[in-house]
Each structure stands twice: as structure tokens, then as C-alpha cells.
């Protein structure tokens, strides 16, 4: 039951953040720990092959907000770079960065102060168990839920396109058919 509650909160937090981004497209966006995560992931996106647009999104597993100077955000943080070709955003590069972000509230807003990523390959599971600890099962559940990840991604793309008035109707990954942006 606890795992289901955490996953539900995860989806609510992500969808709420996406809705907030779309609602605030024409006004100054409220700075929250989620906007700090997006900014951080956008910076990570600059290390990939560049594109015209960088779109971050996250599947948040859990958030511990007891200390505003050290908010803990557990999740699978992703970023993708796109180029526009006609009415389609074509994926150029990107990646997944699961782990734990420490976010602090400063005078200038929120900022990611530390990031502990899960290791690659054989290090993935052992480091994920250490980093996610009590949230490990919830983390593994989101890792295996392709439909939820796709829905989160599509919502982030749609919100980004709306917020930035980009005249596109589709997104497309290399080797795959174009998908309608909803």
C-alpha cells in the first residue's frame, strides 16, 4: 500500500509540475524545487549533442521536504534535445539520470546543490539500493513502467511546446514513426 501511495504521489507531483509549467507560460514561473530540477537537467542536456530545444522531465519517486535547505528529490531525471523539422520535433540526443537530488532554497530561489546518480551497468542495482533505500521498490516500479514514462514524456513535450509557442504537432525518435503531441 505504501508503494502505491508513493507512486500516486509521484504521478501527481510530475503532472502537477507539468500543468504548472503550462499554466504559467504567459507569466513569471513560480520557482520551486521542481523548477530547480528542470534547470539542472537542462544544464546536463548541454553535455549531449546539441539541439534547438532541450526538454527536461522527471518521474519523481519521493520528495522529503522537512528541511527547506536540503529538500531530497528521488527520481528518474531525464533530458532530451530536439531539432525542429517542419511540424515535428526530432530527437537529437538525451539520457536518463536516476538518483537523488539535494535542492536548497536560496535568496535567489531554489537550486540543486548535490546530485547522487545511480551507477551504470553492473553498478546500477547496488547503487540504486543505496541511494533509494526505502524507496527502492518504488523506483524499480517506475523503471519498468514504459507506459507511465511515455505519458510523462509526452506531457512534458506538450507543455514545453505550448509554453514556448513552438509550431509543431509531432515528435519523433530516430527510427520510429512520428507521434502526435497531445
Secondary structure, DSSP 8 states (H G I E B T S, - for coil): -HHHHHHHHHHHHHHHHHHHHHHTTTS-----HHHHHHHHHHHHHTTSS--SEEEEEEEEEEEE-S-TTSEEEEEEEEEEEEEEETTEEEEEEEEEEEEEEEEEEETTEEEEEEEEE--STTHHHHHHHHHHGGGHHHHHHHHT-HHHHHHHHHHHHHHHHHHTT---SEEE-TTS--EE--
